[in-house]
Amino acid sequence: MSEKTPYTAIPFEDSQAPNERELPPYSEKPRYTFPPSSLDSNPHVQRKKTWRKALLFVLLLFLGGRFLLAGISFFMFNDFNPNDDQYIWIQVPGMEPHYEPEIGSHEMPYNAPAKPILNIPESPICESSVKWNGPSELLLDPNDVTGLIFKVKGIAHGSVIIRQDPNSKDFLNITNKIYLSEDTIQEQVDIRIDIIDEDYSITIEAPSFEGPRPTQKCVQVDTIITIPSQVRFFRSLLVDVPNSWISAESLGAIDFAYVSLKTINGHIRADDISAAIAEVSTVNGHVKGGYVIAESFDVRTINGGIGIHTIINPWSDEISITTKSINGHLDVTVHELNEKQALNFKAGSVNGGVVATLKMKKVHKKEKKMMKKTKKGCRHNRHDDEKASQIAIEAVTGSLELYL
C-alpha cells in the first residue's frame, strides 16, 4: 500500500470587491483608452458623410427659395381686397384720415365712456332711482367768492356742467341732483363745505363700497354750476370728479386766472374758456373744445383723443401749450399768434397720429427747420436777445402733419 502524499489546506478567498480603503488613489487608477474605429478612419465612409451633408443643405436651400418666391408672388401680383374674408387688414393708427365723433352727438353721447384699450370686466348694472334726502341747492354771494373748488369723492358717477347764465344776477348757484341705488345708503352721502381765503371748497362724499366682490350699490351725482352774469373775473376754478364727464359752456365773458378740469373715466368738453393757466386731464376720455390762453395750457389723456382750438391772448409774451395722449389722435390748432409772441408748443402721441395747425401771422419759411425721425421744428426770424418759438411734434406709430 502506497503512502499518501501530504497536502496543505489553503483557505478560500471570498471574491468581494475591495473596500474604499483598499482602492488606490484616483491619480493612480488605470486609465483605459479605446482604439479608433476602423470605420471612422475609412476615407470612403468620410466621403459618404460629406456628400450626405451637402445634399441635405442643397435640398433645404431649394425648398426655402421656393417658399420665399411663392410668398413674394402672392403679395406682389395678387389684387388686395380688404372686403374679402380671406384677408386680414391691418391699419396703422394715424396713417389714414382720422375721424373722432363729436362729443354730445348720437354717436358719442356725454355719458358714453371712451373705449379703453384693455377689456375691462363688466361690473353689475346699477340703477340710481332713490333721491337723496339732503340739500340739492347751494347759493353763494359772488362778491364773497373769488375761487371755487368742486370735488366728488368715493364711488359716484355723473356729470358736471359749468356755465354762465345771462339771466342770473344775484347768486352763484350750485345745484346737485343726487340719486342712490337704495335707501340704505342715505346716511353715507354728505356734502362738505370749506372756506379758505375767499375760496369755497365743496366736496360731495359718497361711500367707497369696498369689498372683495363687485357691488350693485352706486351713487349718481349730476351737478350744474351757474355763474351770474355780473362776474367778469374769477381767480380759480377747480373741478375734480373721477367718474363723471365735464362740460363748460358760455364762459367767454369771464377771465380766469387758473382753471383745472380733471376726471378719470369721462370726456371733457369746454367752449370758449379764457384763462391765464389751464390744465385739463382725463384717463379714459376725449378732450375737445376751445380755449383762450395767456400763459400755459396743458392737456393730457391716455385712452382718448384730443381735438382743441387754442386762441393766443394778444397781451401775452410767452405761451406754452402741451398736448399728450397715449392711445389717441391729436388735432390741435393754434390761432392768432403774432411775431412778437414766443410759443413753446409740444404735441405727442404713442399709438395715434398728430395734426398740428399753427396760424401765425408771420413765419419766415427760409428759417424753418425740419428735424429727423418724428419731430418737426420751427423758428421765427427774431433777434438773438429775444426768445424764439419752439415746436416739437412726436408720434411713435402714427403719422405727423404740421401746417403753418
C-alpha positions as CSV (number, residue, x, y, z in Angstrom):
1,M,0.0,0.0,0.0
2,S,1.4,3.2,-1.1
3,E,1.9,6.1,1.2
4,K,-0.5,9.2,0.8
5,T,1.1,12.4,-0.2
6,P,0.6,15.1,2.5
7,Y,-1.0,18.4,1.5
8,T,-1.5,21.8,3.0
9,A,-5.0,23.4,3.2
10,I,-5.3,26.9,1.7
11,P,-8.3,28.9,2.8
12,F,-10.6,30.0,0.0
13,E,-10.7,33.8,-0.6
14,D,-14.0,35.5,-1.0
15,S,-14.3,37.3,-4.3
16,Q,-15.5,40.6,-2.9
17,A,-14.7,44.0,-4.3
18,P,-12.1,45.8,-2.3
19,N,-13.4,48.4,0.1
20,E,-12.7,52.1,-0.2
21,R,-9.6,51.9,2.0
22,E,-8.0,49.3,-0.3
23,L,-8.6,51.3,-3.5
24,P,-5.6,53.2,-4.9
25,P,-5.8,56.9,-5.1
26,Y,-7.6,58.4,-8.1
27,S,-4.4,59.6,-9.7
28,E,-3.1,56.0,-9.6
29,K,-6.1,54.4,-11.1
30,P,-5.6,52.8,-14.5
31,R,-6.8,54.8,-17.5
32,Y,-8.4,52.9,-20.4
33,T,-8.3,54.1,-24.0
34,F,-10.2,52.7,-26.9
35,P,-8.5,52.3,-30.2
36,P,-10.0,54.3,-33.1
37,S,-12.7,52.5,-35.0
38,S,-11.7,51.4,-38.4
39,L,-15.0,52.8,-39.8
40,D,-14.1,56.4,-38.7
41,S,-10.7,56.2,-40.3
42,N,-12.1,54.8,-43.6
43,P,-11.8,57.5,-46.3
44,H,-14.7,56.1,-48.2
45,V,-17.1,56.4,-45.2
46,Q,-15.9,60.0,-44.6
47,R,-16.7,60.9,-48.3
48,K,-20.2,59.5,-48.0
49,K,-21.0,61.5,-44.9
50,T,-19.7,64.7,-46.6
51,W,-21.9,64.1,-49.7
52,R,-25.0,63.5,-47.5
53,K,-24.5,66.8,-45.7
54,A,-24.0,68.6,-49.0
55,L,-27.2,67.1,-50.5
56,L,-29.2,68.0,-47.4
57,F,-28.0,71.6,-47.5
58,V,-28.9,71.9,-51.2
59,L,-32.3,70.5,-50.5
60,L,-33.1,72.9,-47.7
61,L,-31.8,75.8,-49.8
62,F,-34.1,74.8,-52.7
63,L,-37.2,74.4,-50.6
64,G,-36.6,77.7,-48.8
65,G,-36.2,79.6,-52.1
66,R,-39.4,78.1,-53.4
67,F,-41.4,79.2,-50.3
68,L,-39.9,82.7,-50.5
69,L,-40.6,83.1,-54.2
70,A,-44.2,81.9,-53.7
71,G,-44.8,84.5,-50.9
72,I,-43.4,87.4,-52.9
73,S,-45.5,86.4,-55.9
74,F,-48.6,86.2,-53.7
75,F,-48.3,89.7,-52.2
76,M,-46.9,91.4,-55.3
77,F,-49.2,90.1,-58.1
78,N,-52.5,89.3,-56.3
79,D,-55.1,92.1,-56.1
80,F,-55.8,93.0,-52.5
81,N,-59.5,93.4,-51.5
82,P,-60.0,94.4,-47.9
83,N,-63.6,93.3,-48.0
84,D,-62.6,89.7,-48.8
85,D,-62.9,87.4,-45.9
86,Q,-59.7,85.5,-46.7
87,Y,-57.6,88.6,-46.0
88,I,-56.7,90.3,-42.7
89,W,-56.5,94.1,-43.0
90,I,-54.1,95.7,-40.6
91,Q,-54.3,99.5,-40.5
92,V,-51.6,101.6,-38.8
93,P,-53.1,104.3,-36.5
94,G,-52.8,107.7,-37.9
95,M,-51.9,106.7,-41.5
96,E,-55.5,107.3,-42.8
97,P,-57.7,110.3,-42.3
98,H,-58.8,110.2,-38.6
99,Y,-62.4,110.6,-37.5
100,E,-63.4,111.3,-34.0
101,P,-67.2,111.6,-33.4
102,E,-68.4,114.8,-31.8
103,I,-68.9,114.6,-28.1
104,G,-72.7,115.0,-27.4
105,S,-73.7,113.6,-30.8
106,H,-75.8,110.5,-31.2
107,E,-72.6,108.5,-31.9
108,M,-70.9,109.6,-28.7
109,P,-73.3,111.0,-26.0
110,Y,-71.9,112.7,-23.0
111,N,-72.5,109.7,-20.7
112,A,-70.7,107.3,-23.1
113,P,-67.3,106.2,-21.7
114,A,-64.3,106.1,-24.0
115,K,-63.4,102.7,-25.3
116,P,-60.4,101.5,-23.3
117,I,-57.6,99.6,-24.9
118,L,-57.8,96.8,-22.4
119,N,-61.0,94.8,-21.9
120,I,-62.4,95.7,-18.5
121,P,-64.6,93.1,-16.8
122,E,-68.2,94.1,-16.8
123,S,-69.5,95.3,-13.5
124,P,-73.0,94.6,-12.2
125,I,-75.6,97.0,-13.6
126,C,-76.6,99.7,-11.1
127,E,-79.7,101.8,-11.3
128,S,-79.8,105.0,-9.2
129,S,-83.5,105.7,-8.6
130,V,-83.7,106.8,-5.0
131,K,-83.4,110.5,-4.5
132,W,-81.0,111.7,-1.8
133,N,-82.8,113.5,1.0
134,G,-80.1,116.1,1.6
135,P,-79.9,119.7,0.3
136,S,-79.9,120.0,-3.5
137,E,-79.0,123.6,-4.0
138,L,-76.3,125.9,-2.7
139,L,-76.3,129.7,-3.2
140,L,-73.2,131.8,-2.8
141,D,-72.7,135.6,-2.9
142,P,-70.4,136.2,-5.9
143,N,-68.8,139.2,-4.0
144,D,-67.6,136.8,-1.3
145,V,-66.2,134.1,-3.7
146,T,-63.1,134.5,-5.8
147,G,-62.3,130.8,-6.2
148,L,-64.3,127.6,-6.4
149,I,-63.2,124.0,-5.8
150,F,-65.7,121.3,-6.6
151,K,-64.8,117.6,-5.9
152,V,-66.6,114.3,-5.7
153,K,-65.0,111.5,-3.6
154,G,-66.0,107.9,-3.4
155,I,-67.6,105.7,-5.9
156,A,-70.0,108.0,-7.8
157,H,-70.7,108.7,-11.4
158,G,-72.5,111.5,-13.2
159,S,-71.8,114.9,-14.8
160,V,-70.6,118.4,-14.1
161,I,-71.8,121.4,-16.2
162,I,-70.2,124.9,-15.6
163,R,-72.0,127.8,-17.3
164,Q,-72.7,131.5,-17.1
165,D,-76.4,132.4,-17.2
166,P,-77.2,135.9,-18.5
167,N,-80.5,135.9,-16.6
168,S,-78.9,135.1,-13.3
169,K,-77.6,138.2,-11.5
170,D,-77.7,137.6,-7.8
171,F,-76.0,134.4,-6.7
172,L,-73.6,131.7,-7.7
173,N,-75.8,128.7,-7.9
174,I,-74.6,125.1,-7.4
175,T,-77.4,122.5,-8.0
176,N,-76.8,118.9,-7.2
177,K,-79.1,116.1,-8.3
178,I,-78.1,113.0,-6.3
179,Y,-79.7,109.6,-6.7
180,L,-78.9,106.4,-4.9
181,S,-79.3,102.8,-5.8
182,E,-81.1,102.0,-2.5
183,D,-82.4,103.9,0.5
184,T,-80.0,102.2,3.0
185,I,-77.0,104.4,1.9
186,Q,-78.8,107.7,2.6
187,E,-76.6,108.4,5.6
188,Q,-73.3,107.6,3.8
189,V,-73.7,110.5,1.4
190,D,-72.8,114.0,2.6
191,I,-71.8,117.5,1.3
192,R,-68.9,119.3,3.0
193,I,-68.2,123.0,2.6
194,D,-64.9,124.6,3.5
195,I,-64.0,128.3,3.1
196,I,-60.3,129.2,2.8
197,D,-59.3,132.8,1.9
198,E,-62.4,133.5,-0.2
199,D,-62.1,130.1,-1.9
200,Y,-65.1,127.9,-1.5
201,S,-64.4,124.2,-1.5
202,I,-67.4,122.0,-2.0
203,T,-66.9,118.2,-1.7
204,I,-69.6,115.6,-2.2
205,E,-68.7,112.5,-0.3
206,A,-70.0,109.1,-1.4
207,P,-69.3,105.7,0.0
208,S,-66.4,103.7,-1.4
209,F,-68.2,100.3,-1.4
210,E,-65.1,98.4,-0.5
211,G,-65.3,94.7,-0.5
212,P,-64.0,91.5,-2.1
213,R,-66.9,91.3,-4.6
214,P,-68.4,93.8,-7.1
215,T,-71.4,95.6,-5.6
216,Q,-74.7,96.7,-7.1
217,K,-74.8,99.8,-5.0
218,C,-74.0,103.1,-6.6
219,V,-74.4,106.9,-6.4
220,Q,-75.2,109.3,-9.3
221,V,-74.3,112.9,-8.9
222,D,-75.3,115.4,-11.6
223,T,-74.1,119.0,-10.8
224,I,-74.8,122.3,-12.6
225,I,-72.6,125.3,-11.5
226,T,-74.1,128.6,-12.7
227,I,-72.1,131.8,-12.5
228,P,-74.1,135.0,-12.6
229,S,-73.7,137.4,-15.5
230,Q,-72.2,140.2,-13.4
231,V,-69.0,138.2,-12.8
232,R,-66.2,139.3,-15.1
233,F,-63.1,137.9,-13.2
234,F,-62.7,134.6,-11.3
235,R,-59.4,133.8,-9.7
236,S,-59.6,130.0,-9.8
237,L,-61.9,127.2,-10.9
238,L,-61.1,123.6,-10.0
239,V,-63.3,120.6,-10.8
240,D,-62.1,117.1,-9.8
241,V,-64.7,114.3,-10.5
242,P,-63.1,110.9,-11.1
243,N,-66.1,109.2,-12.8
244,S,-68.0,112.0,-14.4
245,W,-67.9,113.9,-17.7
246,I,-67.3,117.7,-17.6
247,S,-68.8,120.4,-19.8
248,A,-68.0,124.1,-19.7
249,E,-70.4,126.3,-21.6
250,S,-70.8,130.0,-22.3
251,L,-67.9,131.2,-20.1
252,G,-66.3,133.5,-22.7
253,A,-67.2,136.7,-20.7
254,I,-65.2,135.6,-17.6
255,D,-61.4,135.9,-17.3
256,F,-60.0,133.1,-15.1
257,A,-56.5,133.2,-13.6
258,Y,-56.4,129.4,-13.2
259,V,-58.7,126.6,-14.5
260,S,-58.3,122.9,-13.7
261,L,-60.7,120.3,-15.1
262,K,-59.8,116.8,-14.1
263,T,-61.5,113.4,-14.4
264,I,-60.6,109.7,-14.9
265,N,-63.5,108.0,-16.6
266,G,-65.2,110.7,-18.7
267,H,-65.0,113.2,-21.5
268,I,-64.1,116.9,-21.1
269,R,-65.7,119.5,-23.3
270,A,-65.1,123.2,-22.9
271,D,-66.3,126.1,-25.2
272,D,-64.6,129.5,-25.1
273,I,-62.8,129.4,-21.7
274,S,-60.4,132.3,-21.2
275,A,-57.7,131.6,-18.7
276,A,-54.1,132.6,-18.0
277,I,-53.2,129.0,-16.9
278,A,-55.4,126.0,-17.8
279,E,-54.9,122.3,-17.1
280,V,-57.2,119.6,-18.5
281,S,-56.7,115.9,-17.9
282,T,-58.5,112.6,-18.1
283,V,-57.6,108.9,-18.5
284,N,-60.5,107.2,-20.3
285,G,-62.0,110.0,-22.3
286,H,-61.7,112.6,-25.0
287,V,-60.8,116.3,-24.6
288,K,-62.4,118.8,-27.0
289,G,-63.3,122.4,-27.1
290,G,-61.9,126.0,-27.5
291,Y,-59.7,127.9,-25.1
292,V,-58.2,131.4,-24.9
293,I,-54.8,131.1,-23.2
294,A,-52.5,133.8,-21.9
295,E,-49.6,131.8,-20.3
296,S,-49.8,128.0,-20.3
297,F,-52.1,125.2,-21.4
298,D,-51.6,121.6,-20.6
299,V,-53.9,118.8,-21.9
300,R,-53.4,115.1,-21.2
301,T,-55.3,111.9,-21.7
302,I,-54.4,108.2,-22.1
303,N,-57.2,106.3,-23.8
304,G,-58.8,109.2,-25.8
305,G,-58.2,111.7,-28.5
306,I,-57.6,115.5,-28.2
307,G,-59.3,118.0,-30.5
308,I,-58.9,121.6,-29.4
309,H,-58.7,125.1,-30.8
310,T,-56.5,127.5,-28.8
311,I,-56.5,131.3,-29.2
312,I,-53.5,133.1,-28.0
313,N,-54.3,136.2,-25.8
314,P,-53.0,139.3,-27.6
315,W,-51.4,140.6,-24.4
316,S,-49.2,137.5,-23.9
317,D,-45.5,137.5,-24.5
318,E,-44.6,133.8,-24.0
319,I,-47.1,130.9,-24.2
320,S,-46.6,127.2,-23.5
321,I,-49.0,124.6,-25.0
322,T,-48.6,120.9,-24.3
323,T,-50.9,118.2,-25.5
324,K,-50.2,114.5,-25.0
325,S,-52.1,111.2,-25.4
326,I,-51.1,107.5,-25.3
327,N,-53.8,105.8,-27.3
328,G,-55.5,108.7,-29.1
329,H,-55.3,111.0,-32.1
330,L,-54.3,114.7,-31.7
331,D,-55.8,117.5,-33.7
332,V,-54.6,120.8,-32.3
333,T,-55.0,124.3,-33.8
334,V,-53.4,127.5,-32.5
335,H,-54.9,130.8,-33.6
336,E,-53.7,134.4,-33.6
337,L,-50.0,134.1,-32.8
338,N,-48.2,137.2,-33.8
339,E,-44.5,137.7,-34.5
340,K,-43.8,139.3,-31.1
341,Q,-45.0,136.3,-29.2
342,A,-42.9,133.2,-28.4
343,L,-44.7,129.9,-28.5
344,N,-43.4,126.7,-26.9
345,F,-45.6,124.0,-28.5
346,K,-45.4,120.3,-27.8
347,A,-47.7,117.6,-29.1
348,G,-47.1,113.9,-28.8
349,S,-48.9,110.5,-29.1
350,V,-47.8,106.9,-28.9
351,N,-50.5,105.0,-30.7
352,G,-52.1,107.8,-32.7
353,G,-51.4,110.4,-35.3
354,V,-50.8,114.1,-34.7
355,V,-52.2,117.0,-36.7
356,A,-51.0,120.5,-35.7
357,T,-52.1,123.7,-37.3
358,L,-50.3,126.9,-36.3
359,K,-52.0,130.0,-37.7
360,M,-49.2,132.5,-37.2
361,K,-49.3,136.0,-38.8
362,K,-45.6,135.9,-39.9
363,V,-43.3,132.9,-40.4
364,H,-40.1,133.0,-42.4
365,K,-40.0,129.8,-44.4
366,K,-36.3,130.2,-45.1
367,E,-35.5,129.6,-41.5
368,K,-38.0,126.7,-41.0
369,K,-36.1,123.6,-39.9
370,M,-37.3,120.0,-40.2
371,M,-35.7,117.6,-37.8
372,K,-35.3,113.9,-38.5
373,K,-37.4,111.0,-37.5
374,T,-40.7,112.1,-35.9
375,K,-40.0,115.6,-34.8
376,K,-40.5,118.9,-36.6
377,G,-39.2,122.3,-35.5
378,C,-39.8,125.9,-36.5
379,R,-38.2,129.2,-35.5
380,H,-39.1,132.8,-36.1
381,N,-36.7,135.2,-37.5
382,R,-36.0,137.1,-34.3
383,H,-33.1,138.9,-32.7
384,D,-30.6,136.9,-30.6
385,D,-31.7,138.6,-27.4
386,E,-35.3,137.5,-27.9
387,K,-36.8,134.1,-27.3
388,A,-37.9,132.2,-30.4
389,S,-40.8,129.9,-30.8
390,Q,-40.2,126.2,-30.5
391,I,-42.4,123.5,-32.0
392,A,-41.9,119.8,-31.1
393,I,-44.3,117.1,-32.5
394,E,-43.7,113.5,-31.8
395,A,-45.5,110.2,-32.7
396,V,-44.4,106.6,-32.3
397,T,-46.8,104.6,-34.5
398,G,-48.8,107.4,-36.1
399,S,-48.4,110.0,-38.8
400,L,-47.4,113.6,-38.3
401,E,-48.9,116.7,-40.0
402,L,-47.8,120.2,-39.4
403,Y,-49.5,123.2,-41.1
404,L,-48.2,126.7,-40.9
